[in-house]
Amino acid sequence: MQSIDPLFKSNGFTFKLIQREGKLAIFGKTKPNHSRVTWEVVKLQTHKAHTWPSGETSPEREAMPSPESWGTLGWSYLTLQDARRRFASLATMA
Protein backbone atom coordinates (compact mmCIF):
# COMPACT_ATOMS: atom_id res chain seq x y z
CA MET A 1 0.00 0.00 0.00
CA GLN A 2 1.19 3.50 -0.83
CA SER A 3 1.42 5.72 2.27
CA ILE A 4 0.19 9.30 2.15
CA ASP A 5 2.98 11.74 1.40
CA PRO A 6 4.17 13.70 4.45
CA LEU A 7 4.10 16.85 2.30
CA PHE A 8 1.54 17.31 -0.48
CA LYS A 9 -0.56 19.96 -2.24
CA SER A 10 -4.30 19.86 -2.83
CA ASN A 11 -6.73 22.57 -3.95
CA GLY A 12 -4.06 25.27 -3.61
CA PHE A 13 -3.18 24.25 -0.05
CA THR A 14 0.05 22.66 1.18
CA PHE A 15 -0.33 19.94 3.80
CA LYS A 16 2.59 18.98 6.05
CA LEU A 17 2.46 15.96 8.36
CA ILE A 18 3.07 17.03 11.97
CA GLN A 19 2.20 13.90 13.94
CA ARG A 20 1.04 10.39 13.13
CA GLU A 21 0.02 7.31 15.07
CA GLY A 22 -1.31 4.47 12.92
CA LYS A 23 -4.09 5.89 10.74
CA LEU A 24 -4.50 9.01 12.90
CA ALA A 25 -2.61 12.12 11.77
CA ILE A 26 -2.25 15.88 12.20
CA PHE A 27 -1.42 18.00 9.15
CA GLY A 28 -0.54 21.69 9.09
CA LYS A 29 -2.44 23.38 6.24
CA THR A 30 -1.15 26.54 4.55
CA LYS A 31 -1.96 28.53 1.44
CA PRO A 32 -0.02 31.34 -0.22
CA ASN A 33 -1.30 34.79 0.81
CA HIS A 34 -3.04 33.35 3.89
CA SER A 35 -1.39 34.48 7.11
CA ARG A 36 -2.70 31.66 9.31
CA VAL A 37 -1.76 28.00 9.49
CA THR A 38 -4.71 25.74 10.24
CA TRP A 39 -4.52 22.21 11.54
CA GLU A 40 -6.31 19.11 10.27
CA VAL A 41 -6.76 16.05 12.47
CA VAL A 42 -7.70 13.10 10.28
CA LYS A 43 -8.36 9.40 10.28
CA LEU A 44 -6.56 8.38 7.10
CA GLN A 45 -8.59 6.30 4.68
CA THR A 46 -7.49 3.37 2.53
CA HIS A 47 -8.49 3.37 -1.14
CA LYS A 48 -8.28 0.06 -2.99
CA ALA A 49 -6.30 -0.26 -6.20
CA HIS A 50 -8.39 0.96 -9.14
CA THR A 51 -8.24 0.64 -12.92
CA TRP A 52 -9.61 3.70 -14.72
CA PRO A 53 -11.46 3.63 -18.07
CA SER A 54 -8.26 4.88 -19.72
CA GLY A 55 -6.51 1.70 -18.58
CA GLU A 56 -4.35 3.53 -16.04
CA THR A 57 -4.24 2.07 -12.56
CA SER A 58 -3.96 3.64 -9.15
CA PRO A 59 -2.33 1.54 -6.43
CA GLU A 60 -3.91 0.83 -3.07
CA ARG A 61 -3.18 4.00 -1.10
CA GLU A 62 -3.85 6.11 1.94
CA ALA A 63 -5.87 9.28 1.50
CA MET A 64 -7.41 12.15 3.39
CA PRO A 65 -11.09 11.77 4.33
CA SER A 66 -13.64 13.06 1.83
CA PRO A 67 -15.24 16.47 2.43
CA GLU A 68 -18.54 14.67 3.10
CA SER A 69 -17.02 12.82 6.04
CA TRP A 70 -15.64 15.95 7.73
CA GLY A 71 -16.77 16.02 11.34
CA THR A 72 -16.67 12.21 11.47
CA LEU A 73 -13.24 11.36 10.04
CA GLY A 74 -11.60 14.80 9.89
CA TRP A 75 -11.59 17.99 11.96
CA SER A 76 -10.13 21.48 11.45
CA TYR A 77 -8.56 23.59 14.20
CA LEU A 78 -7.10 27.08 14.43
CA THR A 79 -4.41 26.12 16.96
CA LEU A 80 -1.99 23.24 17.11
CA GLN A 81 -2.80 22.87 20.81
CA ASP A 82 -6.48 22.20 20.02
CA ALA A 83 -5.52 19.78 17.24
CA ARG A 84 -3.20 17.88 19.59
CA ARG A 85 -6.00 17.64 22.18
CA ARG A 86 -8.35 16.09 19.60
CA PHE A 87 -5.57 13.78 18.40
CA ALA A 88 -4.88 12.58 21.97
CA SER A 89 -8.57 12.01 22.62
CA LEU A 90 -8.96 9.96 19.42
CA ALA A 91 -5.75 8.02 20.08
CA THR A 92 -7.05 6.85 23.47
CA MET A 93 -10.25 5.55 21.80
CA ALA A 94 -8.34 3.45 19.28
N, C-alpha and C positions, 0 to 999 in steps of 0.2 A: 504494500500500500504506500502511496505517495503522501508524505507528511505535508502539512500546510507550511508554506514558506514563513520564516520568522520575520521577513520584511517583504511586504507586497503592496501594490497599488490597486485600488478599485474605486470607480466612480469619482476620480479626481482626488481621492484621499490616499494617504500613505498610512499603512498599518505596521506597527512594530511590536513584536512579541516582547512582553515585559516579564511575564510569569506563566508557568505551565505546570500542571500536575495531571497526568493522564490526559483525558479529553477536555479538561477545564483549563481555560486560558484567559489572560488579560492582555489586551492589545492597546497601545497608545495610538490615537487616531489624529492625524494632522492634515491640514490642507493649506496650500499656498494662499497667502493673504488673509488667513484666519489667525488671530493672535492666540487663541486658546487651544490647548491640547485637550481632547476628551478621551475617555477611557471606556473600553468595551470589555465586559466580562461575558465570555461565551462558553457554551458547551459545544465543542467541535463536532461536526457531523461527518459521517462516512458516506461517500457516494460510490456506488458500485461502478465497475468498468462499464463503458458504454460505447457502442458503435453507432456513429451518426450516419444519416442518409448518404453523406458524401463518401462514406467508407472509412473516414478517419475514426480513430478510437481514442477514448480518454481512459487512462488507467484508474483503478480504484484509488480514491484519494480522500483526504480530509478537506473539509470546507467550513466556512462560516455558516451560521444558521441563516435561513431565509428571512427576509423582512417580515413575512407573515408570522413567523414564530418568535418575533421579538417580544420580550416580556415573559416568555416561557423557556427559551433556550439562549437568549442574549439580552443584556442589559447595558444601558449607557449611563455613565457617570461623569460629573464635572471635575471630581477630584480623584487622585490616585488612592487616597485614604479610603474614600467611600467604595471604590472598586475593590480594593484589597479586603474590606469588610465583607462584601458580598461573596468574593472568591472564597474566603475562609469559611463563611457560613455554608456555601455549597460543597466545599471540600469535606466538611464534617458529615454531610448527609450521604456522601458517596460510599 
